[in-house]
Amino acid sequence: MRHVRRTLLTATTALAAVAVLAAPTAVAATPQGADRAGLQESLDGVVATGAVGALAEVSGADGVWRGVSGVAELGTTRPVPDGGRFRAGSITKTFVATVVLQLVDEGRLRLDDTVEKWLPGVVPDGHRITLRQLLNHTSGLYDYRRTLPMPPGQEFLANRWRTWTAAELVQRAVAEAPMFEPPGSDYSYSNTGYALLGQIIEEATGRAYGEEIERRIIRPLRLRGTSLPGTSPRIDGPHPRGYVPIEGGDGTRLVEYTEMNPSVMGAGGEIISTTKDLNRFVAALLDGRLLPDHLLTEMKTPGIAGRNYGLGLAWKDTSCGVRLYGNDGDALAYQAWSFATEDGRRQVTVALTPDFRGDPDDAVDALLEQAFCD
């Protein structure tokens, strides 16, 4: 959700000297097709651009490289744990979309089912909005996150421990006018669509979306560092600390925001994972272990021509002509990117704790170029 990142960056130019860097560390074997020093240099560049700390894993048939840079906690020299956990934000959407498409494959859902069919009366004109449009952000539904206080305002912290239900968040969104009409005619990123998909999964299966992700993806792939915490504020296991910028009488400062109630992100962004697990998940998705070919093709099809987003799956093209599929995620105090080649044979996941001195997107893109093109 890059619109959130850029809003924060605009408000936090006073944080330019906050970062404290520890000596970078690279671990494990280097893939034969990538340069270890170059990968570490690219990761250091991510931290230099705007992060307290960062970790990455490049993996494939020719080996694995893991690297860290920066620090795990401000004011210390403690290194980022190379296998550490982090909030992966909107990469959750790819997990949710995979479950929805598995249910389509089983005949329990159809992509052209309407919201009204599964959640009658919940969304105005829900008979005009399909599951496909929820998945690819062409529903026009207002994004509920736009209705919530966000950093750097002090009021943001008042909701830190609050438990939100999907119904509450959807109600906030549908109280606002749609972003466009009719549904399917344009693209506008909306977490509301995935809050609804989480509810629809429960209606179709009798189990919460988190249970279905656990049963269908996490356990079969043995993603031991991945969890959907629900309302639990903790990140279990080794992890870097995360921060958000907050305005005060003495200017804008970073406030630790590692622990928080993740229900506000819900089916659109609550997942906690590791670089290893996300690489394994994206590889399994792209090589056909989770979905049949025709539904994977649907996942790769943009809802609006010219967009790089399909059914919970995004893509980008490198300068060397390699198309990468995956997703990125912004959980405010954590940001993550997980992409792989179309055949799933090489994967890269990068995660960081931003310090909001600058936008790390270009530096992350440079690391992806290094990993997939050199």
C-alpha positions as CSV (number, residue, x, y, z in Angstrom):
1,M,0.0,0.0,0.0
2,R,2.4,2.6,-1.3
3,H,0.0,5.5,-0.8
4,V,0.3,5.0,2.9
5,R,4.1,4.9,2.8
6,R,4.3,8.2,0.8
7,T,1.9,10.0,3.2
8,L,4.2,9.0,6.1
9,L,7.3,10.0,4.2
10,T,5.9,13.5,3.6
11,A,5.2,13.9,7.3
12,T,8.5,12.7,8.6
13,T,11.4,14.5,6.9
14,A,12.6,15.5,10.4
15,L,13.7,11.9,11.0
16,A,16.6,12.0,8.6
17,A,19.3,11.2,11.1
18,V,17.5,8.5,13.1
19,A,19.0,5.3,11.7
20,V,21.7,3.5,13.6
21,L,23.5,0.9,11.4
22,A,25.2,-2.3,12.6
23,A,27.7,-4.2,10.5
24,P,25.9,-6.0,7.7
25,T,25.9,-9.8,7.8
26,A,25.4,-12.4,5.1
27,V,24.8,-16.0,5.9
28,A,24.3,-19.3,4.2
29,A,25.3,-20.4,0.7
30,T,25.1,-18.0,-2.2
31,P,23.2,-19.0,-5.4
32,Q,25.6,-19.6,-8.1
33,G,23.9,-17.1,-10.4
34,A,24.1,-14.2,-8.0
35,D,26.9,-12.3,-6.5
36,R,27.1,-12.4,-2.7
37,A,28.8,-9.1,-2.3
38,G,26.4,-7.4,-4.8
39,L,23.4,-8.8,-2.9
40,Q,24.7,-7.6,0.4
41,E,25.5,-4.2,-1.1
42,S,22.0,-3.9,-2.5
43,L,20.5,-4.8,0.9
44,D,22.7,-2.2,2.6
45,G,21.3,0.2,0.1
46,V,17.8,-0.5,1.2
47,V,18.7,0.3,4.8
48,A,20.6,3.4,3.8
49,T,17.6,4.7,1.9
50,G,15.1,4.4,4.8
51,A,15.2,1.5,7.2
52,V,16.2,0.7,10.7
53,G,16.9,-2.9,9.6
54,A,16.3,-5.3,6.8
55,L,16.6,-9.0,6.0
56,A,16.4,-10.9,2.7
57,E,16.6,-14.4,1.3
58,V,17.4,-15.3,-2.3
59,S,16.6,-19.0,-3.0
60,G,16.5,-21.4,-5.9
61,A,17.8,-24.7,-7.2
62,D,21.3,-23.4,-7.2
63,G,21.4,-22.4,-3.5
64,V,20.3,-20.0,-0.8
65,W,21.6,-16.6,0.3
66,R,20.4,-14.9,3.4
67,G,21.5,-11.4,4.4
68,V,20.7,-8.8,7.1
69,S,21.6,-5.2,7.4
70,G,21.0,-2.4,10.0
71,V,19.8,-3.2,13.5
72,A,17.0,-5.1,15.1
73,E,16.2,-2.3,17.6
74,L,17.0,1.4,17.6
75,G,19.6,2.5,20.1
76,T,21.3,-0.8,20.0
77,T,23.8,-2.7,17.8
78,R,21.8,-5.9,18.0
79,P,21.8,-7.4,14.5
80,V,18.6,-8.2,12.7
81,P,17.9,-12.0,13.1
82,D,18.4,-13.6,9.7
83,G,15.5,-15.9,10.1
84,G,13.4,-13.4,12.0
85,R,9.6,-13.0,11.7
86,F,7.8,-9.8,10.6
87,R,4.4,-8.6,9.7
88,A,4.0,-9.2,6.0
89,G,1.0,-6.9,5.4
90,S,-0.8,-7.3,2.1
91,I,1.0,-10.4,1.2
92,T,-1.8,-11.9,3.3
93,K,-4.1,-11.1,0.3
94,T,-2.2,-13.6,-1.8
95,F,-2.9,-16.3,0.8
96,V,-6.6,-15.3,1.0
97,A,-6.9,-15.3,-2.8
98,T,-5.4,-18.7,-3.0
99,V,-8.0,-20.1,-0.6
100,V,-10.8,-18.5,-2.5
101,L,-9.5,-20.0,-5.8
102,Q,-9.2,-23.4,-4.1
103,L,-12.8,-23.1,-3.1
104,V,-13.7,-22.2,-6.7
105,D,-11.8,-25.3,-7.9
106,E,-13.9,-27.4,-5.4
107,G,-17.2,-25.8,-6.8
108,R,-18.0,-24.2,-3.5
109,L,-17.6,-20.6,-4.8
110,R,-17.7,-19.1,-8.3
111,L,-15.7,-16.0,-9.3
112,D,-18.9,-14.5,-10.7
113,D,-20.8,-15.0,-7.4
114,T,-22.0,-11.7,-6.0
115,V,-21.3,-10.3,-2.6
116,E,-25.1,-10.2,-2.1
117,K,-25.3,-14.0,-2.6
118,W,-23.0,-14.7,0.3
119,L,-23.4,-11.6,2.5
120,P,-27.0,-10.4,1.9
121,G,-27.6,-6.8,2.8
122,V,-24.0,-6.1,3.9
123,V,-22.9,-4.0,0.9
124,P,-25.2,-1.5,-0.9
125,D,-25.7,-2.8,-4.5
126,G,-23.9,-6.0,-3.5
127,H,-25.7,-7.7,-6.3
128,R,-23.5,-5.8,-8.8
129,I,-20.1,-6.7,-7.2
130,T,-18.5,-10.1,-7.8
131,L,-15.9,-12.0,-6.0
132,R,-13.6,-11.5,-8.9
133,Q,-13.9,-7.7,-8.5
134,L,-13.1,-8.0,-4.8
135,L,-10.0,-10.0,-5.6
136,N,-8.6,-7.7,-8.2
137,H,-9.6,-4.3,-6.6
138,T,-12.2,-3.4,-9.3
139,S,-15.2,-3.3,-7.0
140,G,-15.0,0.4,-6.4
141,L,-15.6,-0.1,-2.7
142,Y,-14.0,2.6,-0.5
143,D,-10.9,1.4,1.3
144,Y,-11.8,1.4,5.1
145,R,-8.2,2.3,5.9
146,R,-8.9,5.7,4.5
147,T,-11.4,6.2,7.3
148,L,-9.0,5.4,10.2
149,P,-6.5,7.7,11.9
150,M,-3.0,7.1,10.5
151,P,0.5,8.2,11.5
152,P,1.8,10.7,12.2
153,G,-1.3,11.9,14.1
154,Q,-1.3,11.2,17.8
155,E,-4.9,9.8,17.5
156,F,-3.4,6.8,15.6
157,L,-2.0,5.4,18.9
158,A,-5.4,5.4,20.5
159,N,-6.5,2.4,18.5
160,R,-3.3,0.3,19.1
161,W,-5.0,-2.3,21.2
162,R,-8.5,-2.1,19.9
163,T,-10.2,-5.2,18.4
164,W,-11.9,-4.5,15.1
165,T,-14.4,-6.9,13.5
166,A,-14.6,-7.2,9.7
167,A,-18.2,-6.1,9.9
168,E,-17.2,-2.9,11.7
169,L,-14.5,-2.1,9.1
170,V,-16.8,-2.9,6.2
171,Q,-19.5,-0.6,7.7
172,R,-17.0,2.3,7.8
173,A,-16.2,1.7,4.1
174,V,-19.7,1.4,2.8
175,A,-20.8,4.6,4.6
176,E,-18.5,6.4,2.0
177,A,-19.4,6.8,-1.7
178,P,-17.8,4.3,-4.1
179,M,-14.5,5.2,-5.7
180,F,-16.1,4.8,-9.1
181,E,-19.1,3.4,-10.9
182,P,-20.0,0.9,-12.1
183,P,-18.1,-2.0,-10.4
184,G,-15.5,-3.5,-12.8
185,S,-14.9,-0.3,-14.7
186,D,-11.7,0.9,-13.0
187,Y,-9.1,-0.1,-10.4
188,S,-8.8,1.3,-6.8
189,Y,-6.9,-0.6,-4.2
190,S,-9.3,-1.5,-1.4
191,N,-8.7,-3.5,1.8
192,T,-12.5,-3.6,2.2
193,G,-12.7,-6.2,-0.6
194,Y,-10.5,-8.6,1.3
195,A,-12.4,-8.0,4.6
196,L,-15.4,-9.2,2.7
197,L,-13.6,-12.2,1.2
198,G,-12.6,-13.3,4.7
199,Q,-16.2,-13.3,5.7
200,I,-17.2,-15.1,2.5
201,I,-14.7,-17.9,3.1
202,E,-16.3,-18.4,6.5
203,E,-19.8,-18.5,5.0
204,A,-18.6,-21.1,2.4
205,T,-16.7,-23.3,4.7
206,G,-18.0,-22.8,8.2
207,R,-14.4,-21.9,9.3
208,A,-12.6,-18.6,9.7
209,Y,-10.3,-17.6,6.9
210,G,-7.3,-18.0,9.2
211,E,-8.2,-21.6,9.9
212,E,-8.6,-22.3,6.2
213,I,-5.2,-20.7,5.4
214,E,-3.7,-22.8,8.2
215,R,-5.3,-26.0,7.0
216,R,-4.8,-25.5,3.2
217,I,-1.5,-23.7,3.0
218,I,0.5,-23.3,6.2
219,R,0.4,-26.9,7.4
220,P,0.8,-28.6,4.0
221,L,3.8,-26.4,3.1
222,R,5.3,-26.6,6.6
223,L,5.5,-22.9,6.9
224,R,6.6,-23.1,10.5
225,G,7.3,-19.3,10.9
226,T,4.0,-18.2,9.5
227,S,0.8,-17.4,11.5
228,L,-2.4,-15.4,11.5
229,P,-2.4,-13.9,14.9
230,G,-6.1,-12.7,14.9
231,T,-6.2,-10.3,17.9
232,S,-2.9,-11.4,19.5
233,P,-0.5,-8.4,19.6
234,R,2.7,-10.4,19.8
235,I,5.2,-11.5,17.2
236,D,6.5,-14.8,18.6
237,G,10.1,-15.9,18.0
238,P,13.1,-13.7,16.9
239,H,12.1,-10.5,15.2
240,P,13.2,-7.0,14.6
241,R,11.3,-4.2,16.4
242,G,9.1,-1.9,14.3
243,Y,8.4,1.8,14.5
244,V,5.9,4.5,13.3
245,P,6.4,8.2,13.1
246,I,4.2,10.2,15.6
247,E,4.0,14.0,15.9
248,G,4.5,15.6,19.3
249,G,5.3,18.9,20.9
250,D,9.0,18.4,20.1
251,G,8.5,17.4,16.5
252,T,8.1,14.0,14.9
253,R,9.6,11.0,16.5
254,L,9.7,7.2,16.0
255,V,7.5,5.3,18.4
256,E,7.9,1.5,18.7
257,Y,4.9,-0.3,17.3
258,T,6.0,-3.9,17.3
259,E,3.1,-5.1,19.4
260,M,-0.4,-4.1,18.3
261,N,-3.8,-5.6,17.7
262,P,-3.6,-6.8,14.1
263,S,-7.4,-7.2,13.7
264,V,-7.4,-3.8,12.0
265,M,-5.6,-5.5,9.1
266,G,-7.6,-8.7,9.1
267,A,-7.8,-10.7,5.9
268,G,-6.1,-7.9,4.0
269,G,-2.9,-7.8,6.0
270,E,-2.5,-9.6,9.4
271,I,-0.1,-12.4,8.5
272,I,3.3,-12.9,10.2
273,S,5.9,-14.8,8.3
274,T,9.6,-15.2,7.5
275,T,11.6,-14.8,4.3
276,K,12.1,-18.6,4.0
277,D,8.3,-19.3,4.4
278,L,7.2,-16.6,1.9
279,N,9.7,-17.9,-0.7
280,R,8.4,-21.4,-0.2
281,F,4.8,-20.2,-0.5
282,V,5.3,-18.2,-3.7
283,A,7.2,-21.0,-5.3
284,A,4.5,-23.5,-4.4
285,L,1.8,-21.2,-5.8
286,L,3.6,-20.5,-9.1
287,D,4.7,-24.1,-9.8
288,G,1.2,-25.4,-9.5
289,R,1.2,-27.1,-6.1
290,L,-1.7,-25.0,-4.8
291,L,-3.9,-24.3,-7.8
292,P,-4.6,-25.9,-11.2
293,D,-3.3,-24.1,-14.2
294,H,-6.5,-22.5,-15.3
295,L,-7.0,-20.8,-12.0
296,L,-3.4,-19.7,-11.8
297,T,-3.9,-18.1,-15.2
298,E,-6.9,-16.3,-13.8
299,M,-4.8,-15.1,-10.9
300,K,-2.3,-13.6,-13.4
301,T,-4.9,-11.8,-15.4
302,P,-5.3,-8.1,-14.6
303,G,-8.8,-6.8,-13.8
304,I,-8.1,-3.7,-15.8
305,A,-5.9,-3.6,-18.9
306,G,-2.5,-2.1,-18.1
307,R,-2.6,-2.9,-14.4
308,N,-0.1,-5.3,-12.8
309,Y,-2.5,-6.8,-10.4
310,G,-4.7,-9.9,-10.9
311,L,-6.5,-12.0,-8.3
312,G,-4.4,-11.3,-5.2
313,L,-1.2,-11.5,-7.2
314,A,1.0,-8.7,-8.5
315,W,3.8,-8.7,-11.0
316,K,6.7,-6.6,-12.3
317,D,9.2,-6.8,-15.2
318,T,12.9,-6.6,-14.6
319,S,15.3,-4.8,-16.9
320,C,16.6,-8.2,-18.2
321,G,13.1,-9.2,-19.3
322,V,12.2,-11.5,-16.4
323,R,8.7,-11.2,-15.2
324,L,8.3,-11.6,-11.4
325,Y,5.1,-12.6,-9.7
326,G,4.3,-12.1,-6.0
327,N,3.1,-9.3,-3.8
328,D,4.3,-6.6,-1.4
329,G,2.9,-5.6,2.0
330,D,2.8,-2.6,4.2
331,A,2.0,-3.2,7.9
332,L,3.1,0.4,8.8
333,A,6.0,-0.7,11.1
334,Y,7.0,-3.4,8.7
335,Q,7.2,-3.7,4.9
336,A,7.8,-6.8,2.8
337,W,8.2,-7.9,-0.8
338,S,8.1,-11.5,-2.0
339,F,8.5,-12.3,-5.7
340,A,9.6,-15.2,-7.9
341,T,10.1,-16.1,-11.5
342,E,7.0,-17.4,-13.3
343,D,8.1,-21.0,-13.0
344,G,8.8,-20.5,-9.2
345,R,12.4,-21.7,-9.6
346,R,14.0,-18.6,-8.1
347,Q,12.4,-16.6,-5.2
348,V,13.4,-13.4,-3.3
349,T,11.8,-12.0,-0.2
350,V,12.9,-8.8,1.4
351,A,11.5,-7.4,4.7
352,L,12.4,-4.2,6.5
353,T,11.4,-2.0,9.5
354,P,11.1,1.5,7.9
355,D,12.5,4.7,9.6
356,F,10.7,6.9,7.1
357,R,13.7,8.9,6.0
358,G,13.0,8.0,2.4
359,D,11.0,5.6,0.2
360,P,12.8,2.2,0.0
361,D,10.9,1.0,-3.1
362,D,13.6,1.9,-5.6
363,A,16.3,0.3,-3.4
364,V,14.3,-2.9,-3.1
365,D,13.8,-2.9,-6.9
366,A,17.6,-2.7,-7.3
367,L,18.0,-5.7,-5.0
368,L,15.5,-7.7,-7.1
369,E,17.3,-6.7,-10.2
370,Q,20.6,-7.9,-8.6
371,A,19.0,-11.2,-7.6
372,F,17.1,-12.0,-10.8
373,C,19.3,-10.5,-13.5
374,D,23.0,-10.8,-12.5
